[in-house]
């Protein structure tokens, strides 16, 4: 009878350890998922939103410089425009390499088309008078700045959304960690009571 009692205790102990192990494993996997989600979102906030805001600011600054030069009576060097064009083109290439939302993709595509139109006005002024050409360039630059403003607003919205999602994942992970501790304590107590109860019951049966 003593041998069967020890065997029953071993089985109960193994079952208890198995339940605890599975519980810890499951909660750990869930915690890893939510932590990875939060980490991915925060990386995206920096790489695809914060850096993009810097790209937008740089392009806007270039366009503002061009706007000022439209009414600048001081002659500019011939290569200044090409340097600006190259700078904007490089920034746009970096912009396109980021993670774009559908709305962002459409706005960026429209911006590139409008920017190419502006470059066409510089290369081929046609037969327009200086006043007409300046007016067309000014209108085109204003449209590009408005486009950049809308792109900038998208960065703010997406950053806010990603931050909320990251915080939600961290909150869930923290809640699971607290629940894990609570359930481990409850299960530990319950298993101890169960083991001792069965042991006493088997002892009584063996004595009888």
N, C-alpha and C positions, 0 to 999 in steps of 0.2 A: 504493500500500500504506500509506503514511504517513497518507493521508486516512482510509482504512478503520480504521486503528489509532486515530486520534483519535476517530472516530465511536463505536467500541467503548468507548473510555474514557468518553465522554460518556454513553452508554447505561448503563454500569455505575454511573457516578456518580449519575445520575438515579434508578436503581433503588435504590441505597443510601440516598439521601436520602429516597425515598418510604417505604422500610421503616422508617427511623428516625422519620419524621414520623408514620406510622400507629401505631407503637409508643408514641410520646410522647402522641399524641392519645388512644389507648385507655386508657392508664394514668391520664392526667389526668382523663378522664371518670369512671373508677372512683374515683379519689381524691375528686373532687367529690361523688360519690354518698355515700361513707362520711363525709365531712366534714359534709355536709348532714344526714345521719342523726344524727350525734353532736350537732350544733347543735340540731336539732329536739328530740331527747330531753332535752337540758339545759334548753331553754326550757320543756318540759313539766314537768320536775322542779320548776322554780320556780313557774310559773303554775298548774299543776294539782295540785301536791303540797305545796310549801312554804306557799303562800298558803292552801291548804285547811286545813293544820294550824293556821294562825292563825285561820281561821274556826271550826274545831272548838273551839279553846281559848276563843274569845270566847263561843260558845254555851254551853260548859260552865261558864264563869264566871257567865253569866246564870242558868243553872239552879241553880248552887250558891247564888247570892243568893236565889233563890226558896225553896230548901230551908231556908235559915236563917230566912227570914221566916215560915215555917210555925210556928215555935216562938218567934217574937219577940212579946213581949207589948206592945211599943210600937206604937201605931197608925201605919199607913203612909198616905201621901197617896194619893188615889184615882188619880192619873195615873201613879204609878210603875210599876204593872203594865202599862199601855198602852204606856209608853215601852219597857219591856223586850220586850213583844210585837212592837212595831214594829222594834226592833233585831234580834231573832231572825229575823223575817220578811225583813228586808233581807239579812241574812247568808245565809239559806237561798237567796234568789234569786241571790246571787253564787255560792254553792256549786253550784247547778243549772246555771249557765252554764259551768262547767268541764268538762273531758273526764272522763266517768264510766265506770268499768268496770261490767259487768252487776251484780256483787255490790254495788258501791257505789251504783248506781242503786236497787236494791231496798232497801238499808238506809236510804238517804235518803228514799225514799218511805214506808217504815215510820216513820221518825222524824217526818216531817211529819204523818202520821195520828195518831201518839201525842201529838204536840205540840198538834194541834187538839183532841184529847180533853181534854188538860190545860186548854186555854183554855176549853173547854165547862164544865169543873168550876168555873172562876172566874166564868163568866157566869151559870151556872144551877146553883147549889149544891143545888137541889131540897129535899127534906125531911130530908136527912141531918143528923145532929148534927155539931157542930164536930169532935169526935174522929174520927168516921167520915170526914168530908170531908178532914180533915188526913191521915188514913191513906191514903186513895185518892190524894191529891195526892203524898204522899211516895213511894208505890209507883210512880206514873206518872213522877215525876222520876228515880227510880232506874233505871227501864227506859230512859228517854231517855239517861241518862248511860252506861249499858251500850252503847246503840246508838252513841253518840259514840266510845266506846272501840274498838268494832269498826271504825268508819270511820277512826279514827286509825291502827289497825294496817294497814289497806289502804294508807294513804298511805306508811307505812314500807316495805311490801313493793313497792309500785309504784316508789317512789323508788330502791330497791335494784336493781330489775329494769332500770329506765331507765338507771341509772348503769352497770350491767354492759354493757348494749347499747352505750352511748356509748363506753365504754372498748374494747370489742371492735371497733367501727368505727374508732376511732383507731389501734388496734394493726394492723388490716388495712391501713389507709392508710399507716402507717409502713413496714410490710413491703413494700407495693407500691412505695413510693418507693425503698427500698433495692434491690429487685429491678430496678426501672427503671434505676437507675444501673449495676448489675452487667451487665444485658443490653445496655445502650448501649455499655459498654466492650467487651464480648465481640463484639457485632455490628460495632462500629467496627474492631476488630482483624481480624475475619474478612473484612470487606469490603476492608480495605486489602490483606490477603494475597491475596484473590481478584482484586482489580484488578491488582496487580503481577504476579501469576502469569499472568493472561490476557494482560497486556501483553507480558511476556517471551515467552510462547508465540507470540503473534502476531508479535512481532519476529523470532523464530527462523524462523517460517514464511515471513515476507516475505524474510528473508535467504536462505533455502533456495530 
